Amino acid sequence: MATSQENILKIPYSDDILLALKENKEGFEKEAKFLLALKLYELGKISSGKAAKIAKLNRADFLLKMGEYRVSPFQEDLQEIAKEASE
C-alpha cells in the first residue's frame, strides 16, 4: 500500500486580522483549517473523513461541528457511509 505525503499550505496574514477577529494565532489557524475542510466537503470535493483529517478532528467531531455553521452532514450518499462503516 502506498503512503501519501503530507503537504503543508502556508497562508500569510497580518496581526490586523487577529485583532479584527479578537482571536489568537492558534485559535485562528485552527478555525481556518476547519473552514477550509468544511467548504471542500460542502462543495463535494472531499469526503467527511478526509475533511476531518484536514481539520485535525475525528470524523464524529467534524460532523457535529458542522452544525455550528449550518452545514448538513447528510451530503454523503448511503453507499459511501456503508463503505466507511465497513472499513
Backbone bond lengths (Angstrom), bond angles and torsions (degrees), N, CA, C in turn:
res aa  C-N    CA-C-N  psi(-1)  N-CA   C-N-CA  omega(-1)  CA-C   N-CA-C  phi
1 M - - - 1.441 - - 1.527 109.16 -
2 A 1.320 116.47 132.29 1.457 121.23 -178.47 1.526 110.35 -77.80
3 T 1.320 114.76 141.65 1.455 118.48 176.04 1.517 108.49 -94.61
4 S 1.311 116.29 146.14 1.454 119.25 179.55 1.518 109.85 -97.95
5 Q 1.303 114.86 143.91 1.451 121.42 179.83 1.526 108.74 -82.01
6 E 1.310 116.72 138.43 1.457 120.60 176.17 1.518 109.06 -88.25
7 N 1.309 116.15 126.03 1.456 122.07 178.59 1.523 109.42 -102.59
8 I 1.317 115.58 159.09 1.455 121.30 -179.56 1.524 108.65 -122.24
9 L 1.324 115.36 129.95 1.457 122.37 177.28 1.528 107.90 -102.29
10 K 1.315 116.53 125.50 1.462 120.26 178.50 1.524 108.35 -110.75
11 I 1.332 115.41 129.30 1.460 121.19 178.67 1.530 107.69 -125.97
12 P 1.314 116.88 114.39 1.463 118.15 179.30 1.532 111.08 -72.48
13 Y 1.321 115.69 143.41 1.463 121.54 174.55 1.525 107.82 -153.46
14 S 1.315 115.13 154.90 1.468 119.40 -177.18 1.526 110.43 -98.11
15 D 1.309 114.82 166.97 1.462 120.70 176.70 1.521 111.69 -63.32
16 D 1.336 117.22 -21.81 1.469 120.94 177.75 1.528 110.79 -58.63
17 I 1.320 116.29 -36.16 1.474 120.48 179.14 1.521 109.16 -64.47
18 L 1.322 116.73 -45.46 1.460 120.70 -179.88 1.526 110.97 -62.34
19 L 1.324 116.18 -41.63 1.464 119.92 178.86 1.521 111.45 -64.97
20 A 1.326 117.00 -43.41 1.465 121.31 -179.50 1.527 111.34 -63.00
21 L 1.327 115.81 -36.71 1.466 120.43 -178.60 1.530 112.68 -89.08
22 K 1.334 116.09 -7.10 1.475 121.12 -175.65 1.532 110.01 54.04
23 E 1.328 114.23 49.93 1.463 121.94 -174.15 1.517 108.61 -130.58
24 N 1.340 116.41 150.28 1.464 119.34 172.85 1.535 108.80 -89.85
25 K 1.322 115.54 168.96 1.469 121.48 -175.86 1.526 111.67 -57.68
26 E 1.326 117.39 -47.61 1.462 120.96 -176.50 1.526 111.43 -64.28
27 G 1.328 116.10 -44.14 1.464 119.89 179.87 1.512 112.19 -64.82
28 F 1.337 116.24 -41.47 1.459 120.76 179.22 1.528 111.10 -63.15
29 E 1.321 117.11 -46.11 1.462 120.38 -178.29 1.522 111.49 -66.72
30 K 1.322 117.30 -37.84 1.471 120.53 176.72 1.528 110.40 -63.19
31 E 1.328 116.35 -44.22 1.464 121.35 179.31 1.524 111.09 -65.47
32 A 1.333 117.31 -40.35 1.459 121.38 179.65 1.528 110.89 -62.50
33 K 1.324 117.47 -41.53 1.473 120.98 177.14 1.520 110.51 -62.09
34 F 1.335 115.07 -44.50 1.465 118.79 179.94 1.524 110.88 -62.56
35 L 1.333 117.06 -44.95 1.462 120.17 -177.33 1.526 111.90 -66.01
36 L 1.321 117.58 -36.51 1.462 120.57 175.20 1.525 109.67 -62.39
37 A 1.317 116.31 -48.44 1.463 121.03 -179.79 1.521 110.75 -61.93
38 L 1.323 116.70 -43.15 1.461 121.27 -179.80 1.519 111.44 -61.25
39 K 1.309 117.81 -45.47 1.465 120.92 -178.43 1.523 111.46 -66.21
40 L 1.326 117.38 -41.72 1.464 120.11 177.58 1.524 110.69 -61.61
41 Y 1.330 116.18 -39.94 1.463 120.49 177.12 1.527 110.37 -66.70
42 E 1.318 116.46 -46.66 1.466 121.50 -177.76 1.534 111.43 -59.59
43 L 1.325 116.56 -35.51 1.466 121.31 178.92 1.524 112.68 -80.02
44 G 1.321 116.89 -3.87 1.459 120.21 179.82 1.513 113.97 78.85
45 K 1.313 116.76 16.99 1.470 120.94 -178.18 1.521 112.25 -80.32
46 I 1.343 116.87 -31.80 1.462 121.38 -179.24 1.525 109.70 -139.45
47 S 1.317 116.11 161.85 1.469 121.68 178.07 1.526 109.92 -77.56
48 S 1.309 115.49 165.90 1.469 119.20 177.58 1.528 110.87 -65.51
49 G 1.318 117.77 -31.65 1.462 120.82 177.12 1.517 112.05 -64.15
50 K 1.330 116.35 -44.40 1.466 120.19 177.83 1.525 110.73 -68.18
51 A 1.320 116.66 -38.60 1.461 120.80 177.67 1.525 110.22 -61.98
52 A 1.308 116.44 -42.11 1.464 120.72 179.19 1.524 110.92 -60.93
53 K 1.332 116.95 -39.01 1.473 120.48 178.35 1.519 111.11 -63.59
54 I 1.340 117.08 -41.76 1.470 120.55 177.95 1.524 109.83 -61.74
55 A 1.329 115.95 -42.02 1.464 121.60 -177.61 1.526 112.87 -78.36
56 K 1.329 116.86 -3.87 1.472 122.12 -178.21 1.531 111.77 60.13
57 L 1.339 115.43 41.47 1.461 123.07 177.31 1.516 108.65 -127.19
58 N 1.326 116.31 160.08 1.459 116.77 169.97 1.526 106.97 -78.08
59 R 1.312 116.95 162.55 1.465 121.18 -173.56 1.524 112.06 -59.64
60 A 1.320 117.78 -42.21 1.467 120.81 -178.84 1.524 110.89 -62.08
61 D 1.335 117.66 -44.40 1.462 120.52 178.99 1.526 111.39 -65.32
62 F 1.335 116.72 -37.96 1.464 120.19 177.51 1.531 109.95 -61.80
63 L 1.331 116.57 -47.45 1.466 120.20 -179.52 1.528 111.50 -62.32
64 L 1.315 117.16 -39.38 1.465 120.29 178.66 1.530 111.78 -66.91
65 K 1.325 116.46 -41.23 1.468 120.29 -177.85 1.528 111.68 -69.01
66 M 1.324 117.66 -23.68 1.463 120.92 179.50 1.525 111.42 -57.03
67 G 1.325 116.48 -33.96 1.455 121.23 -179.22 1.516 112.88 -60.78
68 E 1.325 117.48 -29.25 1.464 121.34 177.83 1.526 111.30 -63.24
69 Y 1.339 116.32 -21.46 1.464 121.87 -177.78 1.534 111.68 -112.02
70 R 1.327 114.69 12.80 1.472 122.12 177.71 1.529 112.74 57.07
71 V 1.314 115.27 39.00 1.464 121.81 174.28 1.512 107.41 -110.14
72 S 1.313 116.41 128.78 1.457 121.03 -177.93 1.518 111.12 -76.63
73 P 1.312 117.18 136.32 1.461 119.83 175.54 1.523 112.16 -79.86
74 F 1.310 118.56 -0.44 1.460 122.13 -174.65 1.515 113.00 -96.82
75 Q 1.324 117.01 39.56 1.453 121.47 177.64 1.526 111.48 -90.15
76 E 1.306 116.73 -16.61 1.456 120.65 -179.63 1.522 109.36 -80.98
77 D 1.314 115.33 146.87 1.458 116.69 176.89 1.527 110.18 -84.36
78 L 1.287 115.66 165.81 1.464 120.91 -175.26 1.520 112.84 -61.65
79 Q 1.322 117.42 -33.57 1.465 119.81 179.75 1.525 111.08 -63.96
80 E 1.329 117.46 -41.33 1.460 120.24 -179.82 1.528 110.40 -66.53
81 I 1.312 117.00 -41.25 1.462 121.03 178.81 1.530 110.11 -62.98
82 A 1.330 116.57 -44.68 1.470 120.63 179.06 1.524 110.94 -63.26
83 K 1.328 117.40 -38.67 1.467 120.89 179.62 1.526 109.89 -64.45
84 E 1.332 117.22 -45.58 1.461 119.97 179.88 1.525 111.52 -65.15
85 A 1.329 116.92 -35.60 1.457 120.78 -179.92 1.528 111.39 -66.70
86 S 1.324 116.72 -31.30 1.465 119.62 -178.22 1.523 112.90 -83.85
87 E 1.307 117.34 -9.15 1.492 120.30 -178.85 1.499 111.95 -80.80
